Amino acid sequence: MVPKRWARRAVTRNAIKRQIYNVSERFCDRLPVAAHVVRLRATFDRQQFISATSEPLKLAVRQELEQLFERATRSEVRP
């Protein structure tokens, strides 16, 4: 979920969703078959990320998602 209050522009929300789909596909074999919810909980500052499809924004989103999915796969391994 990418709420409008954290990512005002639709192009930014859509770019973030595409990143979620791409990263989650790489982790799908390590996660249990279930519905997983990824929710944006903080804003991506428009002063820092001027363009909605900029490489710095894509990199920041990808890194955060990879950390999130790594943590999720580690917690699934524990009995």
Backbone bond lengths (Angstrom), bond angles and torsions (degrees), N, CA, C in turn:
res aa  C-N    CA-C-N  psi(-1)  N-CA   C-N-CA  omega(-1)  CA-C   N-CA-C  phi
1 M - - - 1.436 - - 1.518 108.27 -
2 V 1.282 115.07 131.53 1.457 120.77 178.16 1.526 107.31 -124.18
3 P 1.342 117.20 91.03 1.458 119.93 -176.38 1.527 112.71 -66.76
4 K 1.295 114.17 150.42 1.453 121.11 -179.48 1.532 111.91 -63.40
5 R 1.304 117.27 -29.21 1.466 118.15 -178.11 1.522 112.57 -70.94
6 W 1.343 118.37 -21.67 1.463 121.04 178.64 1.515 112.73 -97.92
7 A 1.317 117.93 -25.55 1.473 122.20 176.85 1.523 106.45 -137.33
8 R 1.310 116.24 95.21 1.465 121.79 -171.75 1.523 113.79 -63.00
9 R 1.312 116.60 -43.40 1.469 119.81 -174.40 1.527 111.28 -84.23
10 A 1.318 115.56 136.45 1.467 120.83 -179.74 1.520 111.00 -60.44
11 V 1.307 117.33 -36.23 1.463 119.86 -179.57 1.531 110.41 -64.38
12 T 1.328 117.22 -34.80 1.466 120.72 176.90 1.519 110.27 -69.13
13 R 1.319 117.30 -45.70 1.463 120.53 178.92 1.524 111.04 -60.00
14 N 1.310 116.67 -42.81 1.469 120.10 -179.95 1.524 111.70 -67.20
15 A 1.326 117.68 -38.06 1.462 120.75 177.81 1.528 110.49 -64.45
16 I 1.328 116.63 -40.02 1.466 120.73 178.51 1.526 110.01 -66.19
17 K 1.318 117.17 -41.86 1.476 120.39 178.47 1.525 111.04 -62.04
18 R 1.324 117.33 -40.82 1.475 119.99 177.95 1.520 110.48 -61.69
19 Q 1.332 116.66 -39.76 1.462 120.13 177.77 1.534 110.43 -63.90
20 I 1.320 116.25 -40.33 1.469 119.88 178.34 1.518 110.13 -60.69
21 Y 1.325 117.23 -46.30 1.469 121.18 -179.58 1.524 110.91 -62.68
22 N 1.324 117.73 -43.56 1.467 120.89 -178.34 1.522 112.41 -65.90
23 V 1.316 116.80 -46.26 1.471 119.49 -178.15 1.527 110.51 -69.98
24 S 1.327 116.92 -41.23 1.466 118.92 -178.68 1.526 111.86 -64.57
25 E 1.308 117.42 -30.38 1.463 120.19 178.39 1.527 111.28 -64.31
26 R 1.338 116.95 -34.96 1.468 120.20 178.49 1.526 111.95 -70.29
27 F 1.318 117.81 -24.76 1.463 121.95 -177.59 1.519 112.78 -100.40
28 C 1.311 118.86 -1.30 1.464 121.34 -172.24 1.530 112.86 -61.51
29 D 1.320 118.18 -31.33 1.469 119.51 -179.70 1.524 112.32 -75.13
30 R 1.334 118.29 -18.18 1.466 121.48 -179.86 1.521 113.13 -99.05
31 L 1.316 117.67 -8.41 1.463 121.42 179.50 1.521 109.90 -103.40
32 P 1.314 117.32 150.48 1.472 119.08 177.91 1.530 110.36 -67.49
33 V 1.305 115.16 155.17 1.462 120.06 177.33 1.521 107.36 -71.84
34 A 1.317 114.88 110.25 1.466 121.51 -178.08 1.516 108.25 -168.82
35 A 1.292 116.04 171.56 1.458 121.05 173.64 1.525 107.67 -85.72
36 H 1.308 116.65 121.76 1.463 122.01 179.95 1.521 108.29 -110.36
37 V 1.310 115.82 136.81 1.460 121.39 -179.75 1.524 108.70 -112.05
38 V 1.303 115.82 127.22 1.454 122.26 173.93 1.521 105.75 -113.61
39 R 1.316 115.49 122.41 1.462 119.93 -174.76 1.513 109.95 -123.95
40 L 1.308 116.09 127.22 1.459 121.51 175.69 1.524 108.02 -72.74
41 R 1.337 116.49 125.76 1.464 120.23 -175.13 1.515 113.08 -115.64
42 A 1.300 117.69 -3.19 1.462 121.05 178.91 1.522 108.66 -146.01
43 T 1.287 114.84 158.37 1.460 119.95 -176.86 1.525 111.95 -79.33
44 F 1.308 115.13 152.90 1.455 121.47 167.68 1.520 105.31 -99.89
45 D 1.307 116.67 111.07 1.447 123.47 -171.77 1.532 112.00 -59.41
46 R 1.327 115.88 124.85 1.466 120.91 179.93 1.515 112.10 -68.48
47 Q 1.328 117.70 -21.64 1.463 120.65 176.37 1.530 110.63 -71.20
48 Q 1.320 115.70 -36.54 1.466 120.29 -179.56 1.522 111.30 -83.36
49 F 1.323 117.31 -39.94 1.461 122.49 -178.46 1.529 107.97 -113.61
50 I 1.311 116.09 84.62 1.462 121.72 -173.28 1.517 111.62 -65.75
51 S 1.308 117.02 -46.29 1.459 121.00 -179.73 1.523 110.04 -93.76
52 A 1.314 115.53 137.88 1.466 120.36 -178.44 1.522 112.42 -67.70
53 T 1.303 117.40 -23.53 1.467 120.42 -179.03 1.529 111.21 -116.71
54 S 1.317 117.20 27.35 1.459 121.15 -178.61 1.522 111.00 -71.47
55 E 1.302 115.35 154.14 1.465 120.75 177.84 1.525 111.94 -63.16
56 P 1.348 119.06 -40.44 1.475 117.53 177.53 1.532 112.81 -60.25
57 L 1.328 117.90 -38.42 1.463 120.62 177.94 1.522 110.45 -66.29
58 K 1.321 116.78 -45.55 1.463 120.33 179.12 1.521 111.13 -59.65
59 L 1.320 115.94 -42.57 1.467 120.62 -179.81 1.528 110.96 -65.53
60 A 1.314 117.35 -44.04 1.472 120.99 179.84 1.525 110.91 -62.63
61 V 1.319 116.97 -43.57 1.465 120.98 179.66 1.522 110.07 -65.89
62 R 1.321 116.56 -45.92 1.467 120.39 -178.95 1.524 111.44 -60.88
63 Q 1.329 117.72 -44.06 1.461 120.53 -179.64 1.523 111.53 -63.22
64 E 1.323 115.89 -42.86 1.461 119.12 179.39 1.529 111.27 -65.28
65 L 1.326 116.92 -40.21 1.462 120.69 179.13 1.523 111.62 -66.56
66 E 1.328 116.56 -41.04 1.458 119.45 179.12 1.527 110.88 -62.76
67 Q 1.324 117.60 -40.36 1.463 120.58 176.53 1.526 110.63 -63.18
68 L 1.309 116.04 -42.65 1.463 121.07 -179.75 1.523 111.35 -62.20
69 F 1.330 116.91 -47.67 1.458 120.23 -178.50 1.525 111.64 -70.50
70 E 1.325 118.17 -34.55 1.471 120.52 174.87 1.521 110.06 -60.98
71 R 1.320 116.42 -44.90 1.466 120.79 179.26 1.523 110.27 -63.60
72 A 1.331 116.96 -39.52 1.468 120.69 179.55 1.528 111.05 -65.92
73 T 1.321 118.14 -39.47 1.463 119.94 -179.80 1.522 110.94 -70.66
74 R 1.324 117.97 -34.47 1.464 120.47 177.26 1.516 111.60 -67.70
75 S 1.327 116.76 -38.49 1.461 118.49 -179.38 1.525 111.84 -71.60
76 E 1.315 118.01 -23.32 1.462 121.60 178.23 1.516 111.89 -76.57
77 V 1.318 118.34 -23.25 1.456 121.72 -176.70 1.530 110.85 -74.78
78 R 1.332 117.43 -31.40 1.468 120.70 -178.49 1.512 111.66 -64.41
79 P 1.354 116.49 141.59 1.472 119.54 178.03 1.506 112.19 -75.41
